Amino acid sequence: MELLQLHYFIAVARLEHMTEAARSLHVTQSSLSKTIQRLEDDLGVPLFDRTGRKLRLNEFGTRFLRRAERALFELEQGKLELSDLSSPDHGTLELGVTSASLLPVILRKFRNKRPNIHFHVQMLSTQEMVTLLERGEVDFCLSSPPIDKDDIGCQVVYIDPILVAVPKEHRLANRTSVSLAELKDEWFVGVKVGFGTRDLMDAVCRSVGITPNYVYEGDEPARLIYLVEAGIGIAFIPSTARNYRVDIKYLEIETHEVVREIALLWHKSRYISRVAQEFREVVLEYFEEISKQTI
């Protein structure tokens, strides 16, 4: 059994499509098919059920996938550890976020400490974040909501109130607070289902018998305040995502203490480099600072 066979098998197993897997691996489909066939011959069992061009992991494949992912995960952690020991002042920090509003300040603070470290940041839905964490493909994630899983470490770093953002010409713009019931006929702009703030506010609204009417749903939370300013709709915005350069009003929500929890997440078995540990310290220091400012 070869490592290449395991890499190829995992790619096919995750996509369950030979052509797409070959494209992602930058190999020919015939080469990939032959490699998978050799692996099945070595193991003595088929790993996929095949119907025409369609593939589906069978029970053998499902069980073997868990082992293969674990084996390659441990090898990757070994590479990270050796790289950290040999070049502690260089490397790449792999990060995931469900909202990027706080990230520029945090990254600037960290870059001032470690200017030679590169970043790779991905904007993710909650489920996408869980997938990358479980695969050990990211160092840390900043997520709302927190994630409760056995293999994922989770530390809540900030409690962030949710506000209602309205255009300055809106009928509620002269108010400082509003009840959810007053918003039942409003048009909303928001992120798609699967993002923490959207899922949280949909649940809160359902609890009081309201279904927000979304006229825009996207995957870039930072864009929402500009859509509000343009009068497209109103939005639920976390207090830390406020942009005071945009001419809109932010209202507190009456009767409901609506907050999101921001959490720092990591895979418990992933090797945490010294650089990653320093990044964690910067994150904790930053949220401690803004917590003091709101007291």
C-alpha positions in Angstrom: 0.0 0.0 0.0 1.4 3.4 -1.0 0.7 6.9 0.4 -0.3 8.0 -3.1 -3.0 5.4 -3.1 -4.4 6.8 0.2 -4.3 10.4 -1.1 -6.2 9.4 -4.2 -8.7 7.2 -2.3 -9.5 10.1 0.1 -10.1 12.5 -2.8 -12.4 10.1 -4.5 -14.2 9.2 -1.3 -14.9 12.8 -0.4 -16.2 13.7 -3.9 -17.7 10.3 -4.9 -17.0 11.3 -8.4 -14.0 10.0 -10.4 -13.8 12.9 -12.9 -14.0 15.6 -10.3 -11.4 13.9 -8.1 -9.1 13.5 -11.1 -9.5 17.2 -11.8 -8.8 18.2 -8.2 -5.7 16.0 -8.1 -4.5 17.2 -11.5 -4.2 13.6 -12.9 -5.9 11.7 -15.7 -9.0 9.8 -14.9 -7.6 6.6 -16.2 -4.5 7.0 -13.9 -6.7 7.6 -10.9 -9.0 4.7 -11.7 -6.1 2.3 -12.0 -4.6 3.5 -8.7 -7.9 3.0 -6.9 -8.2 -0.5 -8.4 -4.7 -1.4 -7.2 -5.7 -0.2 -3.7 -8.8 -2.4 -3.7 -6.7 -5.3 -5.0 -4.2 -4.8 -2.1 -7.0 -4.7 0.4 -9.0 -7.6 -1.1 -12.3 -5.8 -1.0 -14.2 -3.2 -3.1 -14.3 0.2 -1.5 -17.1 1.7 -3.7 -20.4 0.6 -5.2 -20.3 1.5 -8.9 -23.4 2.3 -10.9 -22.3 3.5 -14.3 -20.1 6.5 -13.7 -21.5 7.1 -10.2 -19.5 6.0 -7.2 -20.8 5.5 -3.6 -18.7 4.5 -0.6 -19.8 1.1 0.6 -19.3 -0.2 4.2 -15.7 -1.3 3.5 -14.9 2.1 2.0 -16.5 4.1 4.9 -14.6 2.2 7.5 -11.3 2.4 5.6 -11.8 6.2 5.0 -11.7 6.9 8.7 -8.4 5.0 9.1 -6.9 6.5 6.0 -7.7 10.1 7.0 -6.3 9.4 10.5 -3.1 8.0 9.1 -2.5 10.9 6.7 -3.5 13.3 9.5 -0.8 12.0 11.8 1.8 12.2 9.0 0.8 15.8 8.3 1.2 16.7 12.0 4.7 15.2 11.9 5.6 17.4 9.0 4.2 20.5 10.8 6.1 19.6 13.9 9.4 19.2 12.1 8.9 22.4 10.1 8.2 24.3 13.3 11.4 23.0 14.9 13.6 23.7 11.8 12.0 27.1 10.8 10.2 28.6 13.8 10.2 32.1 12.3 8.6 31.2 9.0 5.6 29.3 7.9 1.9 29.7 7.1 -1.0 30.2 9.6 -4.2 28.5 8.4 -7.3 30.2 9.6 -11.0 30.0 9.2 -13.7 32.5 10.1 -17.5 32.7 9.9 -17.2 36.5 9.9 -14.2 38.6 8.9 -15.2 41.9 10.6 -12.7 41.5 13.5 -9.9 39.7 11.6 -8.1 42.8 10.1 -7.3 44.2 13.5 -6.2 40.9 14.9 -4.0 40.1 11.9 -2.4 43.5 12.0 -1.5 43.1 15.7 -0.1 39.7 15.0 1.9 40.8 11.9 3.5 43.5 14.0 4.9 40.7 16.2 5.7 38.1 13.4 6.1 39.9 10.1 7.5 36.9 8.3 4.5 34.7 8.9 2.1 34.2 6.0 -1.7 33.8 6.4 -4.3 31.8 4.6 -7.8 32.8 5.7 -11.0 31.2 4.5 -14.5 32.5 5.0 -16.7 29.5 6.0 -20.1 28.5 6.9 -20.4 26.6 10.2 -20.6 23.2 8.5 -17.6 24.0 6.3 -15.7 25.0 9.4 -16.5 21.8 11.2 -15.3 19.8 8.2 -11.9 21.6 8.0 -11.4 21.4 11.7 -12.2 17.6 11.8 -9.7 17.1 9.0 -7.1 19.1 10.9 -6.6 21.5 7.9 -6.7 24.7 9.9 -4.7 26.0 12.9 -7.5 28.0 14.4 -11.0 29.2 13.6 -13.0 32.2 14.9 -16.6 31.1 14.9 -20.0 32.1 16.0 -21.6 30.0 17.2 -19.2 27.8 19.3 -18.9 24.2 18.2 -19.4 21.3 20.7 -17.6 18.2 19.4 -15.3 15.7 21.1 -12.2 16.3 18.9 -12.6 20.1 18.6 -11.3 22.5 21.3 -13.5 25.5 21.9 -13.0 28.6 24.0 -15.6 31.4 24.1 -13.7 34.7 23.8 -16.4 37.3 23.5 -20.2 37.8 24.1 -21.3 40.0 21.2 -24.8 41.8 21.2 -26.8 41.7 18.0 -28.2 45.0 16.8 -30.7 46.1 14.2 -29.2 48.3 11.4 -31.5 50.6 9.6 -31.0 53.3 6.9 -30.9 56.9 8.2 -34.2 57.7 6.4 -36.0 54.7 8.0 -39.1 55.2 10.1 -37.2 53.8 13.1 -34.0 55.8 12.6 -34.8 58.2 15.4 -35.1 55.3 17.9 -32.4 53.8 20.1 -34.2 50.4 20.4 -36.9 48.4 18.8 -38.9 45.2 19.5 -38.8 42.3 17.2 -42.6 42.5 16.7 -42.1 45.9 15.1 -40.0 44.3 12.4 -42.4 41.7 11.1 -43.2 43.7 7.9 -39.7 44.8 7.1 -37.4 43.7 4.3 -34.2 42.2 5.4 -30.7 41.7 4.0 -28.6 39.0 5.5 -26.2 36.1 5.0 -27.3 32.7 3.9 -28.7 30.0 6.1 -25.7 28.1 7.6 -23.9 31.2 8.9 -24.1 31.6 12.7 -25.7 35.0 13.0 -28.4 34.1 10.4 -29.3 30.8 12.1 -29.4 32.5 15.5 -31.7 35.3 14.5 -34.0 33.1 12.5 -34.4 31.0 15.6 -35.1 34.0 17.8 -37.6 35.4 15.3 -39.4 32.1 15.1 -39.7 32.0 18.9 -41.8 35.2 18.7 -43.8 34.2 15.6 -41.9 36.2 13.1 -40.4 35.1 9.8 -38.0 37.7 8.4 -38.6 38.5 4.7 -35.1 38.4 3.1 -34.7 40.3 -0.1 -30.9 39.6 -0.2 -29.0 36.6 1.0 -25.2 36.4 0.5 -22.0 35.0 1.9 -20.2 38.3 2.7 -21.3 39.7 6.0 -19.3 42.9 5.6 -21.4 43.8 2.5 -24.7 44.0 4.5 -24.1 47.4 6.1 -23.7 48.9 2.6 -26.9 47.3 1.4 -28.6 48.8 4.5 -27.2 52.2 3.7 -28.5 51.9 0.1 -32.0 51.3 1.5 -32.3 47.7 0.2 -33.4 46.4 3.6 -32.5 46.3 7.3 -30.2 43.8 8.9 -29.2 42.1 12.1 -25.6 43.1 12.7 -23.3 42.0 15.6 -22.0 45.0 17.6 -18.4 44.2 16.7 -19.2 44.4 13.0 -20.5 48.0 13.2 -18.9 50.4 10.7 -19.1 54.0 11.9 -18.0 55.3 8.5 -21.3 54.1 7.1 -24.3 56.5 7.5 -26.8 54.1 9.2 -28.4 53.7 12.6 -28.0 50.8 15.0 -30.8 50.0 17.4 -30.8 47.7 20.4 -33.3 44.8 20.5 -35.9 45.3 23.2 -37.2 42.5 25.5 -34.7 40.0 24.1 -31.1 39.9 25.1 -29.8 38.6 21.8 -26.1 37.9 21.7 -23.7 35.7 19.7 -20.8 33.9 21.3 -17.5 34.2 19.5 -15.3 31.2 20.0 -11.7 30.2 19.2 -11.7 26.7 17.8 -8.9 24.2 17.1 -8.5 20.4 16.5 -7.4 18.8 19.8 -4.9 16.5 18.0 -3.5 19.0 15.5 0.1 20.1 16.3 0.0 23.7 17.5 3.2 25.5 16.4 4.8 28.2 18.4 3.5 30.7 15.8 0.0 29.4 16.2 0.3 29.6 20.0 1.4 33.3 19.6 -1.6 33.9 17.4 -3.9 32.5 20.0 -2.4 34.9 22.6 -3.0 37.8 20.3 -6.7 36.8 19.9 -7.2 36.5 23.6 -5.5 39.8 24.4 -7.6 41.5 21.7 -10.9 40.3 23.0 -9.9 41.1 26.6 -9.2 44.7 25.5 -12.6 45.2 23.8 -14.4 43.6 26.7 -12.9 46.2 29.0 -14.0 49.0 26.6 -17.6 47.9 26.8 -17.7 47.7 30.7 
